[in-house]
Amino acid sequence: MATLEATETLPAERESRLPLGAALVTVSLWASAFVGIRSAGRVFSAEALALGRLLVASAALGLVLLARREPLPAWRAFPGIAICGVF
């Protein structure tokens, strides 16, 4: 009985710490981005920095997509996705 209770409380503890960990990672990455942009701004133009950020974000989201094995949207949805991307 004690083993069963210990395993049931483990996910609850993990769920309570997960948002805190996500917030700390987000704040740390967000704060370090300003330092990196300031340093890279001396070498690269604003357009190159924006493109670099978009490429890194696209690669990160692509990795999440592959890790979660999410299916691609239906082909009928791509025009709407493209329109939202443009605007």
N, C-alpha and C positions, 0 to 999 in steps of 0.2 A: 504494500500500500504506500509506503514512503517513497519508493522508486517512482510510482505512478504520479504522485503529487509533485515530485521534483521535476519530472519531465513536463507536466502541465504548466508549471510556473515559468519555465524557461522561455517559451515564446512570448509570454506577456512581458517579461523583463526585456527581451530583445526588442519588442515593439515599442516599449517606452524609451529605449535608448536610440532607436533608429532615427527618429526625427531630429534629435539633438546632434547626432553624428552628421546627418545630412546638412543641417544648418551650419555646423562648424566647417565642414568641407567647402560648402558654398561660399561662406564669408572669407575663408582663407584664399580660395582661388580668385574670388572677386577682388580682394585687396591686392593680391600679387599681380593681377592683370595690369593695374595702373603703373606699377613699377616697371613691368616688362614693356608696356607701351611707351612710357617715357624714355626708356633706354633705347628701344628700337626706333623711336621717332626721330632720332638723330641720323639714322642711316636710311630708313625707308620713308616713302611718301605716305600721306594719309590714305590714299587709294590702295596702296600695297598693304598697309596695315589692316584696312577693312577687309580686303580680299583674304588675307591670311587668317583673320578671325573667323570669317565665314567658312573657310576650308577646314579649319580645326574643329569648328562646331559641327560641320557636316560629317566629318570623319568620326567624331565622338558619337553623334546620334546614329550613324551607320553601324558602329560597333554595338551600341545598345540594341538596335534592331536585329542584328545577327545573334546576339546573346539571348534575346528573348524569343527568337525564331518567329517573329511576327510576320504574317503574310503581307504582301504588297497590296495596295488598294486596287480596286477594280479599274479597268482601263477607262470606264465611263467617268471616273472621278478625276482623272488627270487634268482635263481642261479647267475644272473648277480649282484644283490645287494650283495650277499654273497662274490662273487669274489672281488668286489670293497671294501668290508669291510675288507677282508684279506689283500689286498694290500694297 
